[in-house]
Amino acid sequence: MRHRHVARSTARSTVAAVLVASLAGLVGCSSEQPPVEETTPVTTLESSTSTSSSPSPTTPPPPPAPADPRERVPKDLHAKAASLLVVGVTDFDSALRALNLGVGGVIIPSWADPAIFTEEGRNIHALREIVDRPFTVAIDFEGGRVQRHTNVLGEFPPPRIMAQMTPPEVRGMAFDIGTRLRAQGVTVDYAPLLDVDIAGLEIVGDRSFSHDPQIAADYGIAFAQGLIDAGVTPTFKHFPGHGQASADTHLDTAVTPPLDTLKDVDLKPYTQAIPAVPQASVMMGHMIVPGLGDGQTPATINPAAYELLRSGNYPGGVPFNGVAVTDDLSGMVAITSRMSTAEAVVATVAAGADQALWSSGANIEEAIGGLVAAVDSGEVPMSRIDEAAVRVQQQYIDTGQ
């Protein structure tokens, strides 16, 4: 089935010319596990987005289920705690095992067997038939360097090249991406990046729409709206901003300029994106922000960072009541140098995260047990688990589950 063409002919040729030079190996929100697969650059936008079949863009996503999310939250503490976890899986069997342990979602990393999309009876659709409850299936698909399983889902240009198009064209391209994701059973995309490319960090680079906060906002909103049009939840990342950080959090501790500086630049896209696309989730980054809380704790485990997000207490900010998901807790040195994955799960939920994400998929039972024990001991209030679980259920409803 043909996708709809979203780029004008002039934009298409511009995009195509840069694509050959710019598309590279995949870089994700996680770096643990086997190396990512190589992608083959394409010569035209037309061919790059037609490498796999996709359903008709005119087919609407399933309507949201008319249910109160509070009524859908598991009553049992163990099940409730497990529902806050999103774990990496490698194939059908590992996904089924994780879901049978009660996790609220799975992420399909670059090293997963693509048969989880394509093998009849052992794909995501089969999992939904077997597992009798809603669950998230997430992926990193930004375009450019960060687009998983392009042999199944197709290839798209990086955000910096998308920004040479118009916002409506980018919305159409994101709709194409979302339609392909949804056809394979994916409900959440950890994109778009709202990071403003100020410091020239390689980990940001062409993953960012621009060094201009307004352009980053305009195109991030367009991309997110296109995913929503296709029935996929977008994720704005990495709050409160990675664009001026001192390092790549995959590889090292990263420190940003003081919070007041971030308010002037990095937080500006969120002032427009959050109210424009309220169904989106927000991914917390692992950066240390001087002036935010104790100024020494990565945002993912810093209660002050979640308070900043929830309150919108920054110039032009608005309150956010959607899902706050962590960046990878198992594959990034900014966290793994401090604590184990199971410890990080407890720390992030205690700080304010609704979903704790880790790509390795290891130690699920330990993480669930640790979270339950933290509630039993009073380290994590039950009210914190309850509010997070309600937000997760609302995300399921938003994607028609």
N, C-alpha and C positions, 0 to 999 in steps of 0.2 A: 504494500500500500504506500503510495507516495505521500511524503510529508508536504505541508504547504510551504512555498518559497517565501522567505521572509526578508531577504536582502535585495535591495535594488541592484541592477546589473553593475553599477559603478562600485557599490559597496562590496559586491561579490568578488569582483576582480581584485579590489584592495585586500580583502580578507584572504583570498586565495594566495596572493603573492607573499603575504607575511606568514601564512600558515606553514609553508614549506620550511621556513627558517625557524619558526617559533615552537612548533609542537615538539615536545620532548618526552622523556620517560616520565612516568607518573610519579607525582609527589603527593602524599596525602596528609590527612590529619594525623596519621600514625606511621611509625617507621619500623616497628618490631616485625618479626617474621620474615619469610623469604622476600627477596627483592621483587619489586613490581615489574609487571610485564612491559615490554617495549611496545610502543605504538608506531605505526607507519604513517608518516605524513602523507597528505593527499594534495592533489594539485588544484582542486576547485572546491568551493563550498558546496556546490551541487553534489559532487561525488562524496564529499566527506559526510554528508548527512543522509546518505542513502545506502549505507553499507549493510543495513539490516531492515527487515520489514517492520512496519509499525502499524497499529490500528488507525482507522480513519480519525483525523483530528476533529471531525464533526461529532464523534461519539462522546456524549457527556459522561463524566465520572459518576459513580454511584452517588445518590443523594445522601446527605448526612442522616444518620439514624436519629429519630426523634426520641432521645433519651436524656435523662438527667445524669450527668457524669457521676454525681455523688452516689447514685443508686447502683452504679456499676463497679464501684471500688470493691475489691475482695475484702471480706470480713476478717479473715485469718491474717494475723500479723506476718507470718512467713510469706504468704502469697502476696500480701500488700507490699512488703519490702522487695520481693523478687520482681514485682511489676515495674520497679524504678530502674531496672538494669537493662542496658543494651550491650550485647556482647558480639564479638567477631566470630564468624563461623567459616568453615572451609568447604563444606559440602552439605548435602541433604542430611546425612546421618548426624553430623555435629550440630546442625541447626535443630533437628528434631530433639536431640538430647537436651540442648539448652532450653528449648521451649518446654519440654517435659519437666525441667527443673523450675519452671515458672517465670523465666525472664520475660520482661515486657517487650523486648524487641531484639532483633539481630541486625548486625551490619555486615554487608557483603564486601569484604576487602579485595584488593587487587589480586591477592594470591589464592582466592577461593576458586574451586573448580567451576568453570562456566556452566557445567551441566546443571547446576542449581537453578539456572534460568531455562535451560533448553530440554532437559530430559523428562519426557512425559512420565508422570507418576512419581517422579523424584525431584520435582522443582518446587518453587515457592507456592504455586497454586495447589500442589498436592499437600504441602504443609498446612495450608489453610483448611483443606478438607479434613485433615487428620486432627489438627489442634483446634479444639472446640472453644475458642475464645479469640478476641481481637489481639493483635500484636503488631508492632512496628517492624517493617523491613526498611532499613536505611542503607544509603550508599553515598560516597563522595563523588559528585559529578558536577564539576564547575565548568568544564570545557578546558581545552589546552592541556597543561601538565597534569591536571587532576580530573581525569575522567576514566572510570573503571569499566573494564570489560567492553572495550570498544568493538570487539568482534561481534558482540551481540547487540550493543546499544548504539553503535555508530560513533563518529568522531565529530567534534565541534571545536571552533576556535577558542583561544583563551579570552578571558574577559577583557583584557586590554584591546584586543582586536574587535571584540563585540562593540566596544565603545566608539568605534569608527562608524557604526551603523546608527540608526535612530532608535530611541527607546521603544517605539512600537514594534520595530523590526526585532529588537532583542526580546521583547515579550513574546513575539511569535516564535522565535528560535527556542526560547525556554519552554514554550508550550509543546514544541516538537520533542524536546528532551523529556519533558514530563510525561508526554503521551507514551513514549518508548519505555520509560521507567515503569509507569503504571501498568502497561501491558505485561510486564514481567513480574508484577506483584509488589514492586517497590512503592512505599507510601511516603517516605521522608527522604529528601535530598539535603545533605549537609553543604548547601550552597544557597545564596551567593556570599562571596567575600565582601564585607564592607570596609575592610582595612584600606587605609589611605596610604599609598606608596610614597612615603616621605624620605625614609632613610636609605632606600635602595637595597634593602635586604633581598637576597636571592630567594628566600622562602616566600616572599610576597611577590615582588616583581610583576610579571604579566598576569598573575592571578588576581591582581587588583584592577579595578576598572580605571583608576586614575590616581594621580597625586592631588587632584582637586576634590575636596569633600563633597561639593555639590554634584559633580559628575558621578562620583562613586555612589551617592545617594540615588540619583536619577536612574542609573542603570541597574543598581542593585534592586531597586523597587520594581523596575520593568521585568527583570529576570524572575524575581519572586512572584510577581503577578502571573507570569506565564506558567509557572509551576502550579500555582493555585488553580488556574484555568483548567489544567489537566488532572486535577485531583490529587496532587502531590504537595505535601507540606514543605515549604522552603525553610532554610535555617540561616539567619544572619550571623556572621562570625567575623572576627573573634573579639568579643566584648572584653574589655572596653577599648581595644584597639592595639593591633600588632605592628602597625606601619612604622612606628618610630622606636621599636624595641631594639635592644642592644645585640640580640642574638636570635637564632632559630631555637625555639623551645623543644624541638625534637632532639637537639644536640647539646643544649646547655641551658643554664639559668639565663633568663632574659629579663632585663629591666627597662621599663619605659621612662620617658621624661616624667616629671611630676604631674599629678592629676590635673592641676590647673592648665597645663599645656595640652593635655589630652582633651580637655573641655573645649579648647579653641579649635581643634582640628579633628582628632580621631573620633570623638563622640558625635560630631555633627551629622554624619549620615544616619545615625540611629534616631535623631530627633524627627526625621521625616519617614524613615522606613518603618518604624514600629507602628505609628498610627495608620500608615498607608496599607500595611499588610498585617493586621492584628492576629491572623491565624498562624503566622510564622513562629518558629521557635528561635531561640538565640543560643549560640554556642559560646560558652565562657572560655577564654584563653588562659594559658598558664603564665602569663606575664606578671612580674612584680611591678606594682605601681606605687612609687613614693607618694605619700600623702593620702593613700587609700587604706584605711584601717591602720595596721601597724607598719605598713610600708615595706614589709619584708616577706610577705606571704603571697604566693601565686594567686591570681584572681579566682581560680577554680576552687580553692579551699579557703577563700577569704570572705567571711560574712559581709564585710563592707562592700565588696564588689557586687554581691547579689542585692544588697540594699540599694545601691546606686541604680542598678538595673530596674528593680521593682518600683522604686519611688520616682524615677525619672528626675532626680534631683541634680540636674546639670543644665546649663543654659539651653532652653528650648526643649528639654526632655519631657517625655510623657511617661506615666506609669505603665509597666509591662506586667501582664498577668498570664502570659503564655508559658510554654515549657522552656525551662532553662536546662540545657544539656551541657555536659562537660566536653572538653576536648579529650583526646585519647589519654587514658590513665595508665596504660601499660606500655606504650611505645615511645614515650617522650621523656627525655632526661630531666626536664624541669620538674617533673613529679617523681619519676622512678628513683632519682637520687635522694629523695626525701623519705619515701615510704613505700610499702608494698601496695599492690593493686587493691587488695582487700581493705587495707587501712585507708587508702585513698577514697574508696567508695564511701566509707563511713564519714570521712572528713568532708567530702564534697556535699553529701546529702545534709550533714549537720550544718554546713555553711549556707545552704540554700538551693542546691541543685535539685532538679526534679528527675533527671535521668543521669545516671553515671554510666559512661561509655568507655569500654576498653576493647581494643581490636584483637588482642591475643585470644580472647575467649577462655582463658585459663582461670582456675580457682573460683568457679561460679558458686559452688556450695559454700566455700569459705567466705566469700563476699556476702552472700545472703545471711549466713550465720552470724557474721560480724555485725551486720546491720540490725538484725533482730536482737543480738546481745546489747548493742548500743542503746536500743530503745528500752530494753528491760532494765538496764542500769541507770537510765535517765540521761545518758550522754546526748541522745537524740530524742527530743520530745515526740510523742505520738502525733501531736498536731502537725509537726513538720512532715512526717510520713503521709499523713492524711491529705494535706494540701497538695503535696507532690503527686500523689496517686490520683487525685481528682483532675489535675492538669493533664496527666498522661491519658486518662480516659477521655477527656475532651478532645485531645489530639486524635484518638481513634475515631471519635464521632465525626470530626472534621474531615476525615478521609473515608467516611462511609462505612465504618466498621461498627 
